[in-house]
């Protein structure tokens, strides 16, 4: 019985690797380009309400203003902060990266939340059709997406009552856009167990990996395969939804039949079965140690970018045992900010702290500069204001 179960798990992991191991081999920037610029944000949360400019409004109102501010970035000048392109006009934006939670869990409420299909429609209208940025070749700026826990939950269900019970529309659209399968998925053919959204892109000599939710042991099968095609001297950046010290509640339920239920409250949005205990509030120490071992084996992974916790912070991840030092960039949410929005202690937040990040990558010098960009310091009339910044070496 145990050997059959073990064989089944091995087969499942291999199947996941096969389904995930799709990659666009086309470089995103021409070989002659050595500097690239990226706008990075996360947790757009269509379906969420928040207090914004004096009124309680839906996320589509906030995100409409947010997109307008993103579109203004090229006309502004970088600060004289010693970072890459300091003092220069921003100009071209090569890519826009959003690391998940495009939708909000379609909870019955109160308050009730709209379906993932409705939220994706609003995202499509604003971010896909409304972004006017251009890259260095004067083509439309690329859009790179990863899913978040709300996107996954809408697809697979939750222990909290939802209406509809499941709606995979956002996951299907992200999968089809990013992996471009020969036979696009539909809402009726989508299967979260096999249809993981893992892919990579090259930009000015830097390898960018986009990971489904968090780099757990299932994702790392795909990552090992992908990195085997990359020189050990090529810098690697990770983009994903969850922070390195992943929340245990996002892991797969270790109890009973591993299902999603109101007693255990695990969300099963990360394939890794929780090994640290039966309670969803435990620390993810074992899972992190395994991830740290992977990082130690791949020392060309130089930085980690994520959302989920909804505030801007540049920090260093040292692992549960303080055995590594990985630069990490956490980005704010336009709706659910822990400082700037609805997740603040007062439930309103300081909307003058709303921000996104602008990343400059220099492939020749192997450096990146990440700058916080505050976009609502004075309401509708706001200029873009540069906040904190960090420059790190990718050597």
Steps between C-alpha positions, in 0.01 A plus 500: 500500500779745596706415190197556275439838662866591461496406131184704451656807658815468289288468186295804602815709550640394162168575333501845655849562366397400148193721499689794649814478290388726219723795420518779247854474369478834318700771679282790610765757411734518199860389549625856446297634793694498828266697732134421561233662714204329667195618693418252778178477702275237656166431669278704269195339665209577274186439708649667809367831640708768668489862615661705223511877454217558744257225399453125540545367147546176309847386393425581137480870593835483683668297229377735227692779676792267568538416129488871413794559735697203365454638149663828614825334615700550175466881522660518846867519596679257728637657821869572547533213745810326369295218349487387139384773260504754784400847382384374160157513339328167562385451140434146383345234725579156363276290721215527751503222761205415727549217750144391559175565679352661195167383640358488852350188658137495384366473855129491574558776754408726652624678304453276198774502236455475125604194299848443361355531151371849576830599662705371207281699262580818691872413505490440126339838442745696714836322501497313169320760289573813706879488539664731245865440595755421228826306517839610367402378152184716517281189515232440762650425841490130587271371775627220725261347754504244780194379695425587861317308772167674424527409132570137590231487769239622255600213272510216753259611774540590864371401843331842516166514307548633146272591212560346253665210682782502245594727211837434332470782247799702624725194527403385151572841351835537678602150390407558137664844486827400665554144374329532160406131475425353157157407633386783729331402823134571562313534828366147450840339425706684763654282775707672770681178589665486159463849354763688700619838374881477499704670227813706442613793287839647413557873532837667427691187603303440820282192542159583650299210644128528569379245752148377575420632853826401676813295411395179677637153423260454207599832343867422564479198269419742220756752628779240495417415140484865400826594675681206339477697173650814657867570569593503868643850441169638369319702769152373588208699644194329654152650472214335688202585717589377849784622717801270559369413849179364352184497713414147612132559423585520130655151507307180443308356794702223674192361673260225396438490126693830453181679398390861543268527800386744766655295782861495377487829300793418275445656157694249282618775264862378529549132407745437787335300780566678829765308697522728801177401670127452474410862577483756218661764724834319546826642366611350168848411630551165326371627168729804520804287582441297187470819295819637658684181400387563142627859515835382634529261206419780253708795610423695183149569638566858604164655601139413583194715418155443651163640603241350741594703810404829334756760594828628359816363659854420390643239734730200529370145542735294715294181528376341824856421608675819380704307244447711187471865400256558213384853403120514494264764360147507638252723312188691606140437391276776356206368703601278794809682623604431859614862521334664200164321489227283644730268698638785711412485873228765458352323196564806283876556480711791384430525127790744454723191547356317197792383291639268236861425406714586200785256434803587288720209390845557350610178335850631426592607854277230652321732737137580572344801666150478645316821583174553684268732306226675702204576273231662718675745732267788406189329368401534136757774442790289631838515338691172521730517802802276546523323834753246625751334268749215496782407261649152512765312306402196297859368483 
